[in-house]
Amino acid sequence: MQELSVMQPQMSAEYHAHVYFDPASRPAAAWLREELERRFPVRMGRWREQPVGPHSKPMYQVAFGPELFGQVVPFLMLNRQGLDILIHPESGLGHAGDHAVRCAWLGDKLPLDIAFLERIDAGELPA
């Protein structure tokens, strides 16, 4: 009989939510951003009006600690107003895996440039 290997549980020091928008949904994204800032001690990234890095649409990032996961994620679920949102850990196990495997989507799963993230993981691009 083959022995099963026991994996050590992984924990994330931080989580990121990427809130995607377009010109028509930007007001909803602005409302959501204001509510997140008002309700939770999160760190807001700047507005990215054009696709950047691996992201195929304009977006902004919301960073929050694991102690807020159970509050921020349900808030996003209930208040996303049709926006697509990627939630991923900052696990230290690789940017590509965090964005493509160890992630959750609210709304539609949008295309990401995983090759771009693999280049970051390989040290070819700055993180």
Residue pairs with C-beta under 8 A, 6 or more apart in sequence:
10 91
10 93
11 66
12 66
12 89
12 90
12 91
13 65
13 66
13 90
13 92
14 63
14 64
14 65
14 66
14 89
14 90
15 63
15 64
15 65
15 66
15 68
15 69
15 72
15 87
15 88
15 89
15 90
16 61
16 62
16 63
16 86
16 87
16 88
16 89
16 90
17 61
17 62
17 64
17 72
17 73
17 76
17 85
17 86
17 87
18 55
18 59
18 60
18 61
18 62
18 85
18 86
18 87
18 88
19 29
19 32
19 33
19 59
19 60
19 61
19 62
19 76
19 80
19 83
19 85
20 29
20 55
20 57
20 58
20 59
20 83
20 84
20 85
20 86
20 110
21 28
21 29
21 57
21 58
21 59
21 83
22 57
22 58
25 81
25 82
25 83
28 81
28 82
28 83
29 60
29 83
31 81
32 76
32 79
32 80
32 81
32 83
33 44
33 60
33 62
35 75
35 79
36 42
36 44
36 62
36 72
36 75
37 44
39 75
40 64
40 68
40 71
40 72
40 75
41 64
41 68
42 62
42 63
42 64
42 68
42 72
43 62
43 63
43 64
44 60
44 61
44 62
44 63
45 60
45 61
45 62
45 63
46 60
47 58
47 60
48 55
48 58
48 59
48 60
49 58
50 58
51 57
51 58
52 59
53 113
53 116
53 117
54 99
54 112
54 113
54 114
54 116
54 117
55 110
55 112
55 113
56 110
56 111
56 112
56 113
57 84
57 110
62 72
64 72
73 87
73 104
76 85
76 87
76 106
77 106
80 106
80 107
82 107
83 106
83 107
84 105
84 106
84 107
84 108
84 109
84 110
85 105
85 106
85 107
86 99
86 103
86 104
86 105
86 110
86 112
87 103
87 104
87 105
87 106
88 98
88 99
88 102
88 103
88 104
89 98
89 102
89 103
90 98
91 97
91 98
91 102
93 102
94 117
94 121
95 117
95 120
95 121
95 127
96 114
96 117
96 118
96 120
96 121
99 112
99 114
99 117
100 112
100 114
100 117
116 125
119 125
120 126
120 127
